[in-house]
Amino acid sequence: MRTMGEQGHVGPVVIQPRSIAAAWRAKHSRGAAARYCAGATLLRLSWEEGERAPDYLIDLRQLPELQGLAWDGAACTIGAGLTLAECLRDGELSRRLPALAAAMRGVAAAGVRTLATIGGNAAGGGDLLIPLLACDAELLYYDGGEQAEALPATRAADRLGGAGGAALLCGLRVPLAALGTDRSGPLGSLWYGTDAEDARCAGARAGENTEVASAAARTGPEAAATAAATAAAVAASGLAGAADGGRGFDRYAKLGRREAFAPAQVAVALNGRLTRDGTLRELRIAAGGAGGVPQRMTEAERLARGERCDEALLRRIGEAVAEACALPDDPFAGAGYKRRAAASLVVSELWEEVCACW
Ligand SMILES: Cc1cc2nc3c(=O)[nH]c(=O)nc-3n(C[C@H](O)[C@H](O)[C@H](O)COP(=O)(O)OP(=O)(O)OC[C@H]3O[C@@H](n4cnc5c(N)ncnc54)[C@H](O)[C@@H]3O)c2cc1C
């Protein structure tokens, strides 16, 4: 790329640092005139939408510290510079972190995923933050000190990528304890386009008690087939007997508009543990969508803890999610619609998980 501004050329100056410390210094010294750049897929989108390109781009692609994916007994650590396509080629990641993998598969199209990085997504406030929030992940940030510091994903909004601060996202740490070892398989639902949206959110448009209406709407052949497939996968994995402490689950569902290749209108992630009799031993829920900061649904989580997941509980969980979910209006959907859609997604994902226990 050529230079702009001070030297009279067109386009930003590209800086190629050799270490994260050098990248940080380049950003820190230039402030808002410089932007970190990984796959540049989100940056390009913002320029096409009219945002002014920066004077300097700090290219992170060649930094070895941002590469690699490692498992230890306690966590999976993923370098911020890995592309979504690279992560999805790792079979262990798809098997052990199914909600995160489902969220990656739901980002844009395959061509974009070969460039887009996990760090650019999380730092730019993308969809991956939602499953990361639900599994208590940590974001590893370098901010000029001796080493990177771990920031809970619940505080990701403090440092969302932008023109301002120099903090550099080095990687993600997903604790395996929060996920359990008895995973039920690569579950996750992506709901695109008008038909799926209508089926999923018919209740949401209709008015009250929509969460259970939506879940109930999926007790037909489609839901039965999904539940049967899920139960078969659980049985095949030999994990169905983990009844004492419950069976771990990790789910992601996204409502989007395929036609526009747009990010999620609404997406939810659920992570928890369910016993054979349908008692929720643990539940973490996160919800987010385009233009909003993802949030944990703490009141819904509190209501669910230790309770049997029956229709009455699902109704209360749905109401709590609808109450807490604060996504902004956009040209295609209002905030009220998004609240009800988030509630419907959470309730139907839980319902499917309960069906898999039978
Ligand atoms: C057609 C299309 C469809 C898309 N659909 C989706 C979608 O469905 N869901 C979704 O979430 N996104 C979507 N995106 C947006 C984007 O592709 C993804 O969010 C992608 O993962 C961003 O990664 P990147 O490496 O390209 O980030 P970049 O564009 O390089 O950077 C994004 C932001 O993060 C900052 N940044 C990058 N790396 C770091 C770092 N290590 N530390 C600190 N800051 C950093 C940058 O300065 C910038 O502000 C779409 C984009 C396109 C073009």
The ligand as an SDF file (V2000), in Angstrom:
LIG
                    3D

 53 58  0  0  0  0  0  0  0  0999 V2000
  -18.9160  -10.0340    3.8510 C   0  0  0  0  0  0  0  0  0  0  0  0
  -18.5760   -9.9560    5.3200 C   0  0  0  0  0  0  0  0  0  0  0  0
  -19.3670  -10.6170    6.2430 C   0  0  0  0  0  0  0  0  0  0  0  0
  -19.0610  -10.5800    7.5930 C   0  0  0  0  0  0  0  0  0  0  0  0
  -19.8410  -11.2870    8.4600 N   0  0  0  0  0  0  0  0  0  0  0  0
  -19.5160  -11.2970    9.7620 C   0  0  0  0  0  0  0  0  0  0  0  0
  -20.2890  -12.0690   10.6780 C   0  0  0  0  0  0  0  0  0  0  0  0
  -21.2300  -12.7640   10.3130 O   0  0  0  0  0  0  0  0  0  0  0  0
  -19.9350  -12.0290   12.0000 N   0  0  0  0  0  0  0  0  0  0  0  0
  -18.8770  -11.2920   12.4470 C   0  0  0  0  0  0  0  0  0  0  0  0
  -18.5880  -11.3060   13.6450 O   0  0  0  0  0  0  0  0  0  0  0  0
  -18.1330  -10.5530   11.6090 N   0  0  0  0  0  0  0  0  0  0  0  0
  -18.4290  -10.5370   10.2860 C   0  0  0  0  0  0  0  0  0  0  0  0
  -17.6630   -9.7930    9.4210 N   0  0  0  0  0  0  0  0  0  0  0  0
  -16.6180   -8.9420    9.9610 C   0  0  0  0  0  0  0  0  0  0  0  0
  -15.1860   -9.5470    9.9690 C   0  0  0  0  0  0  0  0  0  0  0  0
  -14.9470  -10.2950    8.8000 O   0  0  0  0  0  0  0  0  0  0  0  0
  -14.8920  -10.4680   11.1510 C   0  0  0  0  0  0  0  0  0  0  0  0
  -15.3070   -9.8850   12.3670 O   0  0  0  0  0  0  0  0  0  0  0  0
  -13.4020  -10.8490   11.2230 C   0  0  0  0  0  0  0  0  0  0  0  0
  -13.1940  -11.9160   12.1270 O   0  0  0  0  0  0  0  0  0  0  0  0
  -12.4810   -9.7030   11.6150 C   0  0  0  0  0  0  0  0  0  0  0  0
  -11.1360  -10.1700   11.6410 O   0  0  0  0  0  0  0  0  0  0  0  0
   -9.9490   -9.4430   10.8590 P   0  0  0  0  0  0  0  0  0  0  0  0
   -8.7220  -10.2110   11.1690 O   0  0  0  0  0  0  0  0  0  0  0  0
  -10.2640   -9.2860    9.4160 O   0  0  0  0  0  0  0  0  0  0  0  0
   -9.9690   -8.0320   11.5950 O   0  0  0  0  0  0  0  0  0  0  0  0
   -9.4280   -6.6200   11.0640 P   0  0  0  0  0  0  0  0  0  0  0  0
  -10.3700   -6.0750   10.0480 O   0  0  0  0  0  0  0  0  0  0  0  0
   -8.0060   -6.6940   10.6910 O   0  0  0  0  0  0  0  0  0  0  0  0
   -9.5440   -5.7730   12.4250 O   0  0  0  0  0  0  0  0  0  0  0  0
  -10.7920   -5.5740   13.0570 C   0  0  0  0  0  0  0  0  0  0  0  0
  -10.6180   -4.5790   14.2290 C   0  0  0  0  0  0  0  0  0  0  0  0
   -9.8650   -5.1740   15.2730 O   0  0  0  0  0  0  0  0  0  0  0  0
   -8.6310   -4.4600   15.4720 C   0  0  0  0  0  0  0  0  0  0  0  0
   -7.6410   -5.5230   15.6850 N   0  0  0  0  0  0  0  0  0  0  0  0
   -7.3080   -6.5400   14.8460 C   0  0  0  0  0  0  0  0  0  0  0  0
   -6.4620   -7.3800   15.4260 N   0  0  0  0  0  0  0  0  0  0  0  0
   -6.2170   -6.8900   16.6630 C   0  0  0  0  0  0  0  0  0  0  0  0
   -5.4350   -7.3240   17.7620 C   0  0  0  0  0  0  0  0  0  0  0  0
   -4.7130   -8.4720   17.7280 N   0  0  0  0  0  0  0  0  0  0  0  0
   -5.4330   -6.5790   18.8920 N   0  0  0  0  0  0  0  0  0  0  0  0
   -6.1680   -5.4340   18.9690 C   0  0  0  0  0  0  0  0  0  0  0  0
   -6.9300   -4.9760   17.9720 N   0  0  0  0  0  0  0  0  0  0  0  0
   -6.9710   -5.7030   16.8360 C   0  0  0  0  0  0  0  0  0  0  0  0
   -8.4340   -3.6120   14.2450 C   0  0  0  0  0  0  0  0  0  0  0  0
   -7.6980   -2.4240   14.5140 O   0  0  0  0  0  0  0  0  0  0  0  0
   -9.8600   -3.3020   13.8710 C   0  0  0  0  0  0  0  0  0  0  0  0
  -10.3690   -2.2660   14.6800 O   0  0  0  0  0  0  0  0  0  0  0  0
  -17.9490   -9.8270    8.0490 C   0  0  0  0  0  0  0  0  0  0  0  0
  -17.1410   -9.1550    7.1100 C   0  0  0  0  0  0  0  0  0  0  0  0
  -17.4350   -9.2260    5.7660 C   0  0  0  0  0  0  0  0  0  0  0  0
  -16.5420   -8.5210    4.7940 C   0  0  0  0  0  0  0  0  0  0  0  0
  1  2  1  0
  2  3  1  0
  2 52  2  0
  3  4  2  0
  4  5  1  0
  4 50  1  0
  5  6  2  0
  6  7  1  0
  6 13  1  0
  7  8  2  0
  7  9  1  0
  9 10  1  0
 10 11  2  0
 10 12  1  0
 12 13  2  0
 13 14  1  0
 14 15  1  0
 14 50  1  0
 15 16  1  0
 16 17  1  0
 16 18  1  0
 18 19  1  0
 18 20  1  0
 20 21  1  0
 20 22  1  0
 22 23  1  0
 23 24  1  0
 24 25  2  0
 24 26  1  0
 24 27  1  0
 27 28  1  0
 28 29  2  0
 28 30  1  0
 28 31  1  0
 31 32  1  0
 32 33  1  0
 33 34  1  0
 33 48  1  0
 34 35  1  0
 35 36  1  0
 35 46  1  0
 36 37  1  0
 36 45  1  0
 37 38  2  0
 38 39  1  0
 39 40  1  0
 39 45  2  0
 40 41  1  0
 40 42  2  0
 42 43  1  0
 43 44  2  0
 44 45  1  0
 46 47  1  0
 46 48  1  0
 48 49  1  0
 50 51  2  0
 51 52  1  0
 52 53  1  0
M  END
$$$$
